[in-house]
Amino acid sequence: MEIHNVIEELVFAEVERACIDINKEVNKKGTCTCPQCRMDVACYVLNRLQPHYIISSRGILREENFNVRNQQKIADITALVYNAFEQVSLNRRPGFDHMNNGKEDSGTAKAYFNIPVIIGRIFNGKTFEPIYNIDVELRLNGGFVKMKDANWQNPCKLIKKTEGTFTFWPESLPSTKVGEKKILNFSIKASIPGFLTLVHHFELPVVSEKERIHTVGMNRTHKITDLYMFDNDDDEVNG
């Protein structure tokens, strides 16, 4: 069973619509709509709204009914989103490229493979307790994987409060046309003294889309089966 917050999807949709409107004409206020500011706007708005949860198996019908019954709520969300853009633009995070304003690059890419957020957990194979204070790497065809922005780290460091959970959001990959299908060969690698090095391989099918995706959604996550590390650091375990 999967729980879904309808408000979260509404906010992400309104953020994207607001970005289109802001960039449609001359941006006289200089409002920043870069990916980082979009995420900050979404967090700003979500922290000021009550969630509305549904069971995802019945989500499509209930979400549609929710939207019809709550037009005023959607209008309130839209107003809050525009206010959030003004506030975030006045307090932009340092260390990020705020110049692209969410626009695609001018290269040869005609479409993009948007890779979902990759989520997993690592446990001690003997005690079944979460492992932390180690770095977990995400690789694609054995090579380094660039993340969507500086909020997502690769390697990802496991800390105690996340209970063995790692998350990655890889940067979108270029494609030559919309609708191109591809299977990406990823691997997770983690090592710690006293344990076998963990190497877990998995495939992720993707289909290219017209534009890059800059917001996280419930329908854009890929959960890896729980992983376990065992004693002895001389060899590698492949999953």
C-alpha positions, 0 to 999 in steps of 0.5 A: 500500500502506498500513501500519496499526498495530493497537495504535493502534486498540486503544488508541483504542478502550480510551480511549473505553471507559474514558471511558464507564465513568468518566463513567457514575457519579459521578467521585469521583476527578475524572478528566478525560476532556476531548478533550485529556486523551484524546489525552494518555492515548492518547500516554502508552499508545502510548509504552509499547507496541510497535506491531504493523503490518499491511497495511491491505488485509488488515487486517480479518481480521488485526486480528480474529485479533490480538484473539482471540489477544491477550486478555491484551494487551488487558487490559494495555492497559486497565489502562495506560489507566486508569493513564494517566488518573490520571497525566494528570489530575494533570498537566493541560495549561494553556490547555485547557478541561478542564471539558467532560469530553468531553460534547456541548454542550447546543445544538440539534445532534442529530448531527455531521459528523465531519471527518477529519484533512486531510493534504497536502504543498507542494513547489517546482514547479521544484526539487520540494523541500518548501516550508517557513517559510510559513503554509497556511490551510484554508477552508470556503466561503471562511471560517475553519475552527475546529480541533478543539483548540489542538494543531491550528493554522489557519493551519498553519506549514510547518517544515523537519522536516515536509518540506512537510507540513500537517495540519488537524483541523476541529471537528465541524459540527452536523447535524439528524439522524444519517445526513445526507449533505453535501459540504463545499467546502474550499480550501487557500491558501498564499502566499510572496514570489516565488511565485504564491499557491496556492489548491487547492479540494477537496470532502469528502463527510461523513455525520453521526453521533450523537456527536463523534469525539475521537480520531484513527484511520487510517480518519479521514484525508483525503490531498490530492494533492501541491501545487506552488508556482511563481515569480511572485507577481502572480496566483493558481493555482487547483487 
